[in-house]
């Protein structure tokens, strides 16, 4: 059973309130995420993944997990969403650090005890670590080849740090696109999991009448490399940002024998209420079994 302390519960609620208000600064967003991680016994890392420096939050000591889980040699890496990419429909933000880091909150409640969190380029980094941070990397080029390559390298570093043999990738929102594109390039991904993931970016921008992601790769275009990878995609029926239709558009690329699993939660949307049920989702769907 996952026990959430009163302090962590307060911080979860505070982040949600500030996300709704939109008033918290870059520094506040970073401090809130760091405090959430510290309260859970995690620490922040900055990973050298050219051309970027990528922020990560990881457990301080994986050896404290139950022995039967520690023997799995698998690491689950949670990849953050697009964050605060836009201030409104026409104005990009100056910094994409999330107001509400849902992927981090999911990672902190993962019952396997062997999870790590990876931010997207330019999230939770400051000063000299932002040298490559131009707005295209959270707008048109958010899934650019160099973004995927850097994230892939960061996962290599995390995997080596914890001596893992296999990984599970969990991507939230735009992090789902990153997870899928990375999976298509690797041979050690045991399962690809997304939560309200952006799995067909062309379909998404076309149907929502959004600006094309002109510098980005589309996960739906690499479906052949993913057809033999176990996949599970969680969507919320009330999601107004990335609905079930995006996941279905992606799934249409696969034949009947290789259909990815799509699980629809009727009362959930793009943010609510994934962390409340996430420990049970992990246990019932993709907790590694020795």
C-alpha positions as CSV (number, residue, x, y, z in Angstrom):
1,X,0.0,0.0,0.0
2,X,1.2,3.5,-0.8
3,X,1.2,5.9,2.1
4,X,1.1,9.5,1.2
5,X,2.2,11.8,4.0
6,X,0.2,14.8,5.0
7,X,3.0,17.1,3.7
8,X,3.1,15.4,0.3
9,X,-0.7,15.5,0.1
10,X,-0.6,19.2,0.8
11,X,2.0,19.8,-1.9
12,X,0.0,17.8,-4.4
13,X,-3.0,20.0,-3.6
14,X,-0.9,23.2,-3.7
15,X,0.5,22.3,-7.2
16,X,-3.0,21.6,-8.5
17,X,-4.3,25.0,-7.1
18,X,-1.4,26.9,-8.5
19,X,-1.8,25.2,-11.9
20,X,-5.4,26.3,-12.0
21,X,-4.5,29.9,-11.0
22,X,-1.5,30.0,-13.3
23,X,0.3,32.4,-11.0
24,X,3.4,30.4,-9.9
25,X,6.8,31.5,-11.2
26,X,9.5,29.4,-12.8
27,X,11.4,29.2,-9.4
28,X,8.2,28.2,-7.6
29,X,7.4,25.5,-10.0
30,X,10.9,24.1,-9.6
31,X,10.9,24.4,-5.8
32,X,7.5,22.6,-5.6
33,X,8.6,19.7,-7.7
34,X,11.9,19.4,-5.8
35,X,10.1,19.4,-2.5
36,X,7.7,16.7,-3.6
37,X,10.7,14.6,-4.6
38,X,12.6,15.3,-1.4
39,X,9.6,14.3,0.7
40,X,9.5,11.0,-1.1
41,X,13.2,10.4,-0.5
42,X,14.2,11.3,-4.1
43,X,16.8,13.6,-5.4
44,X,17.3,15.8,-8.4
45,X,19.9,15.1,-11.1
46,X,20.9,17.1,-14.2
47,X,21.9,14.6,-16.9
48,X,24.3,15.5,-19.7
49,X,22.4,14.5,-22.8
50,X,23.7,16.6,-25.7
51,X,22.6,19.0,-27.0
52,X,20.6,19.4,-23.7
53,X,21.0,19.1,-20.0
54,X,18.0,17.2,-18.8
55,X,16.6,17.2,-15.3
56,X,15.6,14.0,-13.6
57,X,14.3,13.0,-10.2
58,X,15.4,9.6,-8.9
59,X,15.3,7.6,-5.6
60,X,18.3,8.2,-3.4
61,X,18.7,4.5,-2.6
62,X,17.0,1.8,-4.7
63,X,18.4,-0.8,-2.3
64,X,15.7,0.1,0.2
65,X,13.0,-1.5,-1.9
66,X,11.7,-5.0,-1.0
67,X,14.2,-7.6,-2.1
68,X,11.8,-9.4,-4.3
69,X,11.3,-6.2,-6.3
70,X,15.0,-5.2,-6.3
71,X,15.9,-8.4,-8.1
72,X,13.8,-7.5,-11.2
73,X,16.7,-5.4,-12.7
74,X,14.0,-3.3,-14.4
75,X,13.6,0.4,-14.2
76,X,10.4,2.3,-15.0
77,X,11.1,5.7,-16.4
78,X,8.4,8.3,-16.4
79,X,8.6,11.0,-19.0
80,X,7.0,14.4,-18.4
81,X,4.4,16.1,-20.6
82,X,4.9,19.3,-22.6
83,X,4.6,21.4,-19.5
84,X,3.9,25.1,-19.8
85,X,4.5,25.2,-23.6
86,X,2.0,28.0,-24.3
87,X,0.6,30.9,-22.2
88,X,-2.4,31.0,-24.4
89,X,-3.4,29.9,-27.9
90,X,-1.0,32.4,-29.6
91,X,1.8,33.1,-27.1
92,X,4.6,30.6,-26.3
93,X,5.9,30.6,-22.8
94,X,9.4,31.6,-21.8
95,X,10.0,28.4,-19.9
96,X,8.2,25.0,-20.3
97,X,8.6,23.9,-16.7
98,X,5.3,22.3,-15.7
99,X,2.8,23.9,-13.4
100,X,1.6,20.5,-12.5
101,X,4.2,17.7,-13.0
102,X,1.8,14.8,-13.3
103,X,4.4,12.4,-14.5
104,X,6.5,13.1,-11.4
105,X,3.5,12.5,-9.2
106,X,2.8,9.2,-10.9
107,X,6.4,8.2,-10.5
108,X,6.4,9.0,-6.8
109,X,3.4,6.7,-6.3
110,X,4.8,3.8,-8.4
111,X,4.6,0.8,-6.0
112,X,7.5,-1.1,-7.7
113,X,10.1,1.1,-5.9
114,X,12.2,1.1,-9.0
115,X,11.1,4.2,-10.9
116,X,12.8,7.4,-12.1
117,X,11.5,10.6,-13.6
118,X,12.8,12.3,-16.7
119,X,11.8,15.9,-17.6
120,X,11.7,17.2,-21.1
121,X,14.3,19.6,-22.5
122,X,14.4,23.0,-20.7
123,X,12.2,21.9,-17.8
124,X,13.6,22.4,-14.3
125,X,17.0,23.6,-15.5
126,X,18.5,27.1,-15.1
127,X,21.5,29.2,-16.0
128,X,24.2,27.4,-18.0
129,X,22.0,24.3,-18.4
130,X,19.6,26.2,-20.6
131,X,22.0,27.2,-23.4
132,X,20.2,25.2,-26.0
133,X,16.7,26.2,-24.8
134,X,14.9,28.0,-27.6
135,X,11.1,28.1,-27.9
136,X,11.0,25.7,-30.8
137,X,11.8,22.9,-28.4
138,X,8.5,23.2,-26.6
139,X,6.5,24.3,-29.6
140,X,7.1,23.1,-33.2
141,X,10.2,21.0,-32.5
142,X,9.1,19.4,-29.2
143,X,9.6,15.9,-30.7
144,X,12.5,16.8,-32.9
145,X,15.1,14.1,-33.6
146,X,17.6,15.8,-31.3
147,X,15.1,15.8,-28.5
148,X,14.4,12.1,-28.9
149,X,18.2,11.4,-29.1
150,X,18.9,13.4,-25.9
151,X,16.1,11.8,-24.0
152,X,17.2,8.4,-25.2
153,X,20.7,9.1,-23.9
154,X,19.3,10.3,-20.6
155,X,17.5,7.0,-20.2
156,X,20.8,5.2,-20.9
157,X,22.4,7.1,-18.1
158,X,19.5,6.2,-15.7
159,X,19.6,2.6,-16.7
160,X,23.3,2.4,-16.0
161,X,23.0,4.2,-12.7
162,X,20.7,1.6,-11.4
163,X,22.2,-1.4,-13.2
164,X,18.9,-2.2,-15.0
165,X,18.7,-4.7,-17.8
166,X,15.2,-3.7,-19.0
167,X,13.1,-0.7,-18.9
168,X,9.4,0.2,-18.9
169,X,8.6,3.6,-20.4
170,X,5.6,5.6,-19.1
171,X,4.9,8.8,-20.9
172,X,2.4,11.5,-19.9
173,X,0.7,13.6,-22.6
174,X,3.5,14.8,-24.9
175,X,5.8,12.5,-22.9
176,X,3.9,9.7,-24.4
177,X,5.1,10.7,-27.9
178,X,8.6,10.8,-26.6
179,X,8.3,7.4,-25.0
180,X,6.9,5.9,-28.2
181,X,9.6,7.4,-30.4
182,X,12.3,6.2,-28.0
183,X,10.9,2.7,-27.8
184,X,11.0,2.5,-31.5
185,X,14.8,2.9,-31.3
186,X,15.5,0.5,-28.4
187,X,15.6,-3.2,-27.8
188,X,15.3,-3.2,-24.1
189,X,11.9,-1.8,-23.5
190,X,9.7,-4.4,-21.9
191,X,6.5,-2.3,-22.1
192,X,5.4,1.1,-23.5
193,X,2.8,2.8,-21.4
194,X,1.2,6.2,-21.9
195,X,-1.2,8.3,-19.9
196,X,-3.3,10.6,-22.2
197,X,-0.4,10.3,-24.7
198,X,0.0,12.3,-27.9
199,X,0.4,9.2,-30.1
200,X,-0.6,10.6,-33.5
201,X,0.6,14.2,-33.6
202,X,-0.5,14.9,-37.2
203,X,-4.0,13.7,-36.4
204,X,-4.0,15.8,-33.2
205,X,-3.0,19.0,-34.8
206,X,-5.2,18.5,-37.8
207,X,-8.4,17.7,-35.9
208,X,-7.8,20.4,-33.3
209,X,-6.8,23.0,-35.9
210,X,-3.5,23.6,-34.3
211,X,-0.2,24.7,-35.8
212,X,1.6,21.7,-37.3
213,X,4.5,20.3,-35.3
214,X,6.7,21.0,-38.3
215,X,10.1,20.1,-36.7
216,X,8.8,17.0,-34.9
217,X,8.6,13.3,-35.4
218,X,5.2,11.6,-35.3
219,X,4.9,8.3,-33.2
220,X,2.3,7.0,-35.6
221,X,4.8,7.0,-38.4
222,X,7.1,4.5,-36.5
223,X,4.3,2.0,-35.8
224,X,6.2,-0.8,-37.6
225,X,9.0,-0.7,-35.0
226,X,6.5,-0.8,-32.2
227,X,4.2,-3.6,-33.4
228,X,5.9,-6.3,-31.3
229,X,6.3,-4.2,-28.2
230,X,3.6,-4.7,-25.4
231,X,1.7,-1.4,-25.2
232,X,-0.9,0.0,-22.9
233,X,-2.4,3.4,-23.4
234,X,-4.6,5.0,-20.7
235,X,-7.0,7.7,-21.8
236,X,-9.7,9.8,-20.0
237,X,-13.1,10.0,-21.6
238,X,-13.4,13.6,-20.5
239,X,-10.0,14.7,-21.8
240,X,-10.5,17.9,-23.9
241,X,-6.7,18.1,-24.8
242,X,-5.9,14.6,-26.0
243,X,-9.0,12.4,-26.2
244,X,-9.6,8.8,-26.9
245,X,-9.8,9.6,-30.6
246,X,-6.0,10.3,-30.8
247,X,-5.2,6.9,-29.3
248,X,-7.6,5.2,-31.7
249,X,-6.1,7.0,-34.7
250,X,-2.7,5.7,-33.6
251,X,-4.1,2.1,-33.1
252,X,-5.5,2.0,-36.6
253,X,-2.0,1.7,-38.0
254,X,-1.6,-1.8,-36.4
255,X,-3.1,-5.0,-37.7
256,X,-5.6,-7.0,-35.6
257,X,-2.8,-9.2,-34.1
258,X,-0.7,-6.3,-32.9
259,X,-3.4,-3.9,-31.5
260,X,-2.1,-1.9,-28.6
261,X,-4.3,-2.0,-25.5
262,X,-6.3,1.2,-24.9
263,X,-7.9,1.6,-21.5
264,X,-10.6,4.3,-21.1
265,X,-11.4,5.9,-17.8
266,X,-14.9,7.5,-18.1
267,X,-14.6,10.0,-15.3
268,X,-11.0,11.1,-16.0
269,X,-9.6,14.0,-18.0
270,X,-6.2,15.2,-19.0
271,X,-5.1,15.8,-15.4
272,X,-7.7,14.3,-13.1
273,X,-7.5,11.8,-11.4
274,X,-4.7,9.6,-12.5
275,X,-2.5,9.7,-9.4
276,X,-5.3,8.6,-7.2
277,X,-5.5,5.2,-8.9
278,X,-2.0,4.9,-10.3
279,X,-0.6,2.4,-7.7
280,X,-3.5,0.0,-8.5
281,X,-3.1,0.5,-12.3
282,X,0.6,-0.4,-12.0
283,X,0.0,-3.4,-9.8
284,X,-2.8,-4.7,-12.0
285,X,-1.3,-4.0,-15.4
286,X,2.5,-3.8,-15.6
287,X,4.2,-4.4,-12.3
288,X,7.2,-6.6,-13.2
289,X,6.8,-10.2,-12.1
290,X,9.8,-12.3,-11.1
